Amino acid sequence: MYLRVDPNNGIPLGMQIANGLRLAILAQRLHPGEQLPSARALAADLRVNFHTVRKAYGDLEAEGVLEFRRGLGTFVTAARQARAAELRRLVRSHLEALVEDLAGVAIDSDALAELVRAELERLTASPEKKT
């Protein structure tokens, strides 16, 4: 599973992890019943504190998005209807971070839109789905 966090964008790491997982579930890159990496493994992968991942997993469990099964691990719960408002909110938060990252870069909106379109096509055509 690919999940990206940026310690310099001002959004707490745990919130970035939770939002990334929510988006992956809404986009159906993570499926109901699918097991997530252990909090320790994901923390090592992302190079963040184990407790940060545990908190993100805990928050998502409290929302009913994830389910912890003692001795087995953490799983995506049964499918919920992807609400358009939730998906728009998540996409907006990612776009806001991108715009902040690009502040001061000389790129027009058409070129940026083309880059986004090309990247989406690349990701959806790739046999290895990324989160």
PyMOL commands that place a pseudoatom at each C-alpha (Angstrom):
pseudoatom trace, name=CA, resn=MET, resi=1, chain=A, elem=C, hetatm=0, pos=[0.000, 0.000, 0.000]
pseudoatom trace, name=CA, resn=TYR, resi=2, chain=A, elem=C, hetatm=0, pos=[1.313, 3.420, -0.930]
pseudoatom trace, name=CA, resn=LEU, resi=3, chain=A, elem=C, hetatm=0, pos=[0.457, 6.314, 1.359]
pseudoatom trace, name=CA, resn=ARG, resi=4, chain=A, elem=C, hetatm=0, pos=[2.235, 9.662, 1.313]
pseudoatom trace, name=CA, resn=VAL, resi=5, chain=A, elem=C, hetatm=0, pos=[2.671, 11.994, 4.261]
pseudoatom trace, name=CA, resn=ASP, resi=6, chain=A, elem=C, hetatm=0, pos=[4.459, 15.325, 4.340]
pseudoatom trace, name=CA, resn=PRO, resi=7, chain=A, elem=C, hetatm=0, pos=[5.698, 16.498, 7.745]
pseudoatom trace, name=CA, resn=ASN, resi=8, chain=A, elem=C, hetatm=0, pos=[6.136, 20.045, 6.397]
pseudoatom trace, name=CA, resn=ASN, resi=9, chain=A, elem=C, hetatm=0, pos=[2.658, 20.824, 5.069]
pseudoatom trace, name=CA, resn=GLY, resi=10, chain=A, elem=C, hetatm=0, pos=[1.111, 21.923, 8.367]
pseudoatom trace, name=CA, resn=ILE, resi=11, chain=A, elem=C, hetatm=0, pos=[-1.499, 19.140, 8.542]
pseudoatom trace, name=CA, resn=PRO, resi=12, chain=A, elem=C, hetatm=0, pos=[-0.878, 16.767, 11.472]
pseudoatom trace, name=CA, resn=LEU, resi=13, chain=A, elem=C, hetatm=0, pos=[0.599, 13.460, 10.322]
pseudoatom trace, name=CA, resn=GLY, resi=14, chain=A, elem=C, hetatm=0, pos=[-2.183, 11.410, 11.905]
pseudoatom trace, name=CA, resn=MET, resi=15, chain=A, elem=C, hetatm=0, pos=[-4.787, 13.438, 10.021]
pseudoatom trace, name=CA, resn=GLN, resi=16, chain=A, elem=C, hetatm=0, pos=[-2.842, 12.954, 6.772]
pseudoatom trace, name=CA, resn=ILE, resi=17, chain=A, elem=C, hetatm=0, pos=[-2.783, 9.191, 7.355]
pseudoatom trace, name=CA, resn=ALA, resi=18, chain=A, elem=C, hetatm=0, pos=[-6.497, 9.036, 8.204]
pseudoatom trace, name=CA, resn=ASN, resi=19, chain=A, elem=C, hetatm=0, pos=[-7.428, 11.205, 5.202]
pseudoatom trace, name=CA, resn=GLY, resi=20, chain=A, elem=C, hetatm=0, pos=[-5.248, 9.113, 2.891]
pseudoatom trace, name=CA, resn=LEU, resi=21, chain=A, elem=C, hetatm=0, pos=[-6.927, 5.916, 4.082]
pseudoatom trace, name=CA, resn=ARG, resi=22, chain=A, elem=C, hetatm=0, pos=[-10.414, 7.455, 3.776]
pseudoatom trace, name=CA, resn=LEU, resi=23, chain=A, elem=C, hetatm=0, pos=[-9.637, 8.550, 0.229]
pseudoatom trace, name=CA, resn=ALA, resi=24, chain=A, elem=C, hetatm=0, pos=[-8.237, 5.114, -0.681]
pseudoatom trace, name=CA, resn=ILE, resi=25, chain=A, elem=C, hetatm=0, pos=[-11.448, 3.501, 0.602]
pseudoatom trace, name=CA, resn=LEU, resi=26, chain=A, elem=C, hetatm=0, pos=[-13.739, 5.988, -1.159]
pseudoatom trace, name=CA, resn=ALA, resi=27, chain=A, elem=C, hetatm=0, pos=[-11.762, 5.518, -4.388]
pseudoatom trace, name=CA, resn=GLN, resi=28, chain=A, elem=C, hetatm=0, pos=[-12.010, 1.740, -3.921]
pseudoatom trace, name=CA, resn=ARG, resi=29, chain=A, elem=C, hetatm=0, pos=[-8.254, 1.228, -3.807]
pseudoatom trace, name=CA, resn=LEU, resi=30, chain=A, elem=C, hetatm=0, pos=[-8.867, -0.412, -0.423]
pseudoatom trace, name=CA, resn=HIS, resi=31, chain=A, elem=C, hetatm=0, pos=[-11.784, -2.818, -0.292]
pseudoatom trace, name=CA, resn=PRO, resi=32, chain=A, elem=C, hetatm=0, pos=[-14.124, -4.081, 2.440]
pseudoatom trace, name=CA, resn=GLY, resi=33, chain=A, elem=C, hetatm=0, pos=[-12.495, -6.905, 4.367]
pseudoatom trace, name=CA, resn=GLU, resi=34, chain=A, elem=C, hetatm=0, pos=[-9.007, -5.946, 3.210]
pseudoatom trace, name=CA, resn=GLN, resi=35, chain=A, elem=C, hetatm=0, pos=[-6.369, -6.122, 5.921]
pseudoatom trace, name=CA, resn=LEU, resi=36, chain=A, elem=C, hetatm=0, pos=[-4.208, -3.068, 6.522]
pseudoatom trace, name=CA, resn=PRO, resi=37, chain=A, elem=C, hetatm=0, pos=[-0.566, -3.258, 7.501]
pseudoatom trace, name=CA, resn=SER, resi=38, chain=A, elem=C, hetatm=0, pos=[0.039, -3.361, 11.238]
pseudoatom trace, name=CA, resn=ALA, resi=39, chain=A, elem=C, hetatm=0, pos=[0.382, 0.058, 12.827]
pseudoatom trace, name=CA, resn=ARG, resi=40, chain=A, elem=C, hetatm=0, pos=[4.022, -0.731, 13.539]
pseudoatom trace, name=CA, resn=ALA, resi=41, chain=A, elem=C, hetatm=0, pos=[4.720, -1.732, 9.909]
pseudoatom trace, name=CA, resn=LEU, resi=42, chain=A, elem=C, hetatm=0, pos=[2.936, 1.312, 8.467]
pseudoatom trace, name=CA, resn=ALA, resi=43, chain=A, elem=C, hetatm=0, pos=[4.745, 3.600, 10.918]
pseudoatom trace, name=CA, resn=ALA, resi=44, chain=A, elem=C, hetatm=0, pos=[8.090, 2.165, 9.815]
pseudoatom trace, name=CA, resn=ASP, resi=45, chain=A, elem=C, hetatm=0, pos=[7.086, 2.514, 6.144]
pseudoatom trace, name=CA, resn=LEU, resi=46, chain=A, elem=C, hetatm=0, pos=[6.032, 6.149, 6.578]
pseudoatom trace, name=CA, resn=ARG, resi=47, chain=A, elem=C, hetatm=0, pos=[8.839, 6.923, 9.031]
pseudoatom trace, name=CA, resn=VAL, resi=48, chain=A, elem=C, hetatm=0, pos=[6.411, 8.260, 11.622]
pseudoatom trace, name=CA, resn=ASN, resi=49, chain=A, elem=C, hetatm=0, pos=[5.802, 7.428, 15.254]
pseudoatom trace, name=CA, resn=PHE, resi=50, chain=A, elem=C, hetatm=0, pos=[3.902, 4.192, 15.886]
pseudoatom trace, name=CA, resn=HIS, resi=51, chain=A, elem=C, hetatm=0, pos=[1.436, 6.057, 18.135]
pseudoatom trace, name=CA, resn=THR, resi=52, chain=A, elem=C, hetatm=0, pos=[0.580, 8.439, 15.267]
pseudoatom trace, name=CA, resn=VAL, resi=53, chain=A, elem=C, hetatm=0, pos=[-0.579, 5.508, 13.133]
pseudoatom trace, name=CA, resn=ARG, resi=54, chain=A, elem=C, hetatm=0, pos=[-2.381, 3.882, 16.087]
pseudoatom trace, name=CA, resn=LYS, resi=55, chain=A, elem=C, hetatm=0, pos=[-4.273, 7.136, 16.665]
pseudoatom trace, name=CA, resn=ALA, resi=56, chain=A, elem=C, hetatm=0, pos=[-5.248, 7.391, 12.969]
pseudoatom trace, name=CA, resn=TYR, resi=57, chain=A, elem=C, hetatm=0, pos=[-6.397, 3.748, 12.989]
pseudoatom trace, name=CA, resn=GLY, resi=58, chain=A, elem=C, hetatm=0, pos=[-8.297, 4.380, 16.236]
pseudoatom trace, name=CA, resn=ASP, resi=59, chain=A, elem=C, hetatm=0, pos=[-10.038, 7.463, 14.854]
pseudoatom trace, name=CA, resn=LEU, resi=60, chain=A, elem=C, hetatm=0, pos=[-11.089, 5.539, 11.735]
pseudoatom trace, name=CA, resn=GLU, resi=61, chain=A, elem=C, hetatm=0, pos=[-12.280, 2.642, 13.874]
pseudoatom trace, name=CA, resn=ALA, resi=62, chain=A, elem=C, hetatm=0, pos=[-14.411, 5.053, 15.941]
pseudoatom trace, name=CA, resn=GLU, resi=63, chain=A, elem=C, hetatm=0, pos=[-15.937, 6.322, 12.663]
pseudoatom trace, name=CA, resn=GLY, resi=64, chain=A, elem=C, hetatm=0, pos=[-16.731, 2.762, 11.608]
pseudoatom trace, name=CA, resn=VAL, resi=65, chain=A, elem=C, hetatm=0, pos=[-14.308, 2.856, 8.666]
pseudoatom trace, name=CA, resn=LEU, resi=66, chain=A, elem=C, hetatm=0, pos=[-11.866, 0.307, 10.115]
pseudoatom trace, name=CA, resn=GLU, resi=67, chain=A, elem=C, hetatm=0, pos=[-12.310, -2.664, 12.404]
pseudoatom trace, name=CA, resn=PHE, resi=68, chain=A, elem=C, hetatm=0, pos=[-9.675, -4.065, 14.764]
pseudoatom trace, name=CA, resn=ARG, resi=69, chain=A, elem=C, hetatm=0, pos=[-9.842, -7.831, 15.267]
pseudoatom trace, name=CA, resn=ARG, resi=70, chain=A, elem=C, hetatm=0, pos=[-7.789, -9.006, 18.227]
pseudoatom trace, name=CA, resn=GLY, resi=71, chain=A, elem=C, hetatm=0, pos=[-5.027, -11.325, 17.130]
pseudoatom trace, name=CA, resn=LEU, resi=72, chain=A, elem=C, hetatm=0, pos=[-5.783, -10.770, 13.439]
pseudoatom trace, name=CA, resn=GLY, resi=73, chain=A, elem=C, hetatm=0, pos=[-5.173, -7.099, 12.669]
pseudoatom trace, name=CA, resn=THR, resi=74, chain=A, elem=C, hetatm=0, pos=[-6.996, -4.079, 11.279]
pseudoatom trace, name=CA, resn=PHE, resi=75, chain=A, elem=C, hetatm=0, pos=[-9.465, -4.401, 8.404]
pseudoatom trace, name=CA, resn=VAL, resi=76, chain=A, elem=C, hetatm=0, pos=[-11.572, -2.141, 6.210]
pseudoatom trace, name=CA, resn=THR, resi=77, chain=A, elem=C, hetatm=0, pos=[-15.198, -2.487, 7.291]
pseudoatom trace, name=CA, resn=ALA, resi=78, chain=A, elem=C, hetatm=0, pos=[-18.100, -3.404, 5.013]
pseudoatom trace, name=CA, resn=ALA, resi=79, chain=A, elem=C, hetatm=0, pos=[-18.648, -0.958, 2.163]
pseudoatom trace, name=CA, resn=ARG, resi=80, chain=A, elem=C, hetatm=0, pos=[-20.260, 2.325, 2.995]
pseudoatom trace, name=CA, resn=GLN, resi=81, chain=A, elem=C, hetatm=0, pos=[-21.780, 4.569, 0.418]
pseudoatom trace, name=CA, resn=ALA, resi=82, chain=A, elem=C, hetatm=0, pos=[-19.186, 7.052, -0.735]
pseudoatom trace, name=CA, resn=ARG, resi=83, chain=A, elem=C, hetatm=0, pos=[-20.744, 10.380, 0.035]
pseudoatom trace, name=CA, resn=ALA, resi=84, chain=A, elem=C, hetatm=0, pos=[-19.979, 12.993, -2.581]
pseudoatom trace, name=CA, resn=ALA, resi=85, chain=A, elem=C, hetatm=0, pos=[-19.463, 15.689, 0.060]
pseudoatom trace, name=CA, resn=GLU, resi=86, chain=A, elem=C, hetatm=0, pos=[-16.884, 13.593, 1.916]
pseudoatom trace, name=CA, resn=LEU, resi=87, chain=A, elem=C, hetatm=0, pos=[-15.012, 12.796, -1.279]
pseudoatom trace, name=CA, resn=ARG, resi=88, chain=A, elem=C, hetatm=0, pos=[-15.021, 16.469, -2.318]
pseudoatom trace, name=CA, resn=ARG, resi=89, chain=A, elem=C, hetatm=0, pos=[-13.694, 17.486, 1.124]
pseudoatom trace, name=CA, resn=LEU, resi=90, chain=A, elem=C, hetatm=0, pos=[-10.822, 15.009, 0.893]
pseudoatom trace, name=CA, resn=VAL, resi=91, chain=A, elem=C, hetatm=0, pos=[-9.933, 16.008, -2.661]
pseudoatom trace, name=CA, resn=ARG, resi=92, chain=A, elem=C, hetatm=0, pos=[-10.062, 19.676, -1.656]
pseudoatom trace, name=CA, resn=SER, resi=93, chain=A, elem=C, hetatm=0, pos=[-7.651, 19.106, 1.255]
pseudoatom trace, name=CA, resn=HIS, resi=94, chain=A, elem=C, hetatm=0, pos=[-5.193, 17.383, -1.097]
pseudoatom trace, name=CA, resn=LEU, resi=95, chain=A, elem=C, hetatm=0, pos=[-5.518, 20.179, -3.650]
pseudoatom trace, name=CA, resn=GLU, resi=96, chain=A, elem=C, hetatm=0, pos=[-4.990, 22.836, -0.985]
pseudoatom trace, name=CA, resn=ALA, resi=97, chain=A, elem=C, hetatm=0, pos=[-1.757, 21.112, 0.051]
pseudoatom trace, name=CA, resn=LEU, resi=98, chain=A, elem=C, hetatm=0, pos=[-0.652, 20.943, -3.600]
pseudoatom trace, name=CA, resn=VAL, resi=99, chain=A, elem=C, hetatm=0, pos=[-1.399, 24.619, -4.186]
pseudoatom trace, name=CA, resn=GLU, resi=100, chain=A, elem=C, hetatm=0, pos=[0.556, 25.551, -1.048]
pseudoatom trace, name=CA, resn=ASP, resi=101, chain=A, elem=C, hetatm=0, pos=[3.476, 23.418, -2.265]
pseudoatom trace, name=CA, resn=LEU, resi=102, chain=A, elem=C, hetatm=0, pos=[3.382, 25.176, -5.641]
pseudoatom trace, name=CA, resn=ALA, resi=103, chain=A, elem=C, hetatm=0, pos=[3.105, 28.710, -4.260]
pseudoatom trace, name=CA, resn=GLY, resi=104, chain=A, elem=C, hetatm=0, pos=[5.483, 30.921, -6.191]
pseudoatom trace, name=CA, resn=VAL, resi=105, chain=A, elem=C, hetatm=0, pos=[6.030, 28.378, -8.977]
pseudoatom trace, name=CA, resn=ALA, resi=106, chain=A, elem=C, hetatm=0, pos=[5.374, 29.820, -12.420]
pseudoatom trace, name=CA, resn=ILE, resi=107, chain=A, elem=C, hetatm=0, pos=[2.817, 27.382, -13.865]
pseudoatom trace, name=CA, resn=ASP, resi=108, chain=A, elem=C, hetatm=0, pos=[-0.479, 28.315, -15.462]
pseudoatom trace, name=CA, resn=SER, resi=109, chain=A, elem=C, hetatm=0, pos=[-3.735, 26.583, -14.585]
pseudoatom trace, name=CA, resn=ASP, resi=110, chain=A, elem=C, hetatm=0, pos=[-4.012, 24.810, -17.966]
pseudoatom trace, name=CA, resn=ALA, resi=111, chain=A, elem=C, hetatm=0, pos=[-0.552, 23.254, -17.586]
pseudoatom trace, name=CA, resn=LEU, resi=112, chain=A, elem=C, hetatm=0, pos=[-1.343, 22.227, -14.007]
pseudoatom trace, name=CA, resn=ALA, resi=113, chain=A, elem=C, hetatm=0, pos=[-4.676, 20.695, -15.074]
pseudoatom trace, name=CA, resn=GLU, resi=114, chain=A, elem=C, hetatm=0, pos=[-2.870, 18.734, -17.810]
pseudoatom trace, name=CA, resn=LEU, resi=115, chain=A, elem=C, hetatm=0, pos=[-0.287, 17.444, -15.303]
pseudoatom trace, name=CA, resn=VAL, resi=116, chain=A, elem=C, hetatm=0, pos=[-3.045, 16.316, -12.936]
pseudoatom trace, name=CA, resn=ARG, resi=117, chain=A, elem=C, hetatm=0, pos=[-4.957, 14.660, -15.784]
pseudoatom trace, name=CA, resn=ALA, resi=118, chain=A, elem=C, hetatm=0, pos=[-1.816, 12.840, -17.003]
pseudoatom trace, name=CA, resn=GLU, resi=119, chain=A, elem=C, hetatm=0, pos=[-0.946, 11.637, -13.498]
pseudoatom trace, name=CA, resn=LEU, resi=120, chain=A, elem=C, hetatm=0, pos=[-4.481, 10.345, -12.920]
pseudoatom trace, name=CA, resn=GLU, resi=121, chain=A, elem=C, hetatm=0, pos=[-4.330, 8.460, -16.214]
pseudoatom trace, name=CA, resn=ARG, resi=122, chain=A, elem=C, hetatm=0, pos=[-0.940, 7.001, -15.284]
pseudoatom trace, name=CA, resn=LEU, resi=123, chain=A, elem=C, hetatm=0, pos=[-2.196, 5.833, -11.895]
pseudoatom trace, name=CA, resn=THR, resi=124, chain=A, elem=C, hetatm=0, pos=[-5.407, 4.315, -13.220]
pseudoatom trace, name=CA, resn=ALA, resi=125, chain=A, elem=C, hetatm=0, pos=[-3.552, 2.523, -16.033]
pseudoatom trace, name=CA, resn=SER, resi=126, chain=A, elem=C, hetatm=0, pos=[-0.895, 1.105, -13.691]
pseudoatom trace, name=CA, resn=PRO, resi=127, chain=A, elem=C, hetatm=0, pos=[-1.356, -2.556, -12.705]
pseudoatom trace, name=CA, resn=GLU, resi=128, chain=A, elem=C, hetatm=0, pos=[-0.059, -1.698, -9.239]
pseudoatom trace, name=CA, resn=LYS, resi=129, chain=A, elem=C, hetatm=0, pos=[-2.714, 0.500, -7.667]
pseudoatom trace, name=CA, resn=LYS, resi=130, chain=A, elem=C, hetatm=0, pos=[-1.426, 3.183, -5.363]
pseudoatom trace, name=CA, resn=THR, resi=131, chain=A, elem=C, hetatm=0, pos=[-3.044, 4.841, -2.364]
for i in range(1, 131): cmd.bond("trace and resi %d" % i, "trace and resi %d" % (i + 1))
show_as sticks, trace
zoom trace
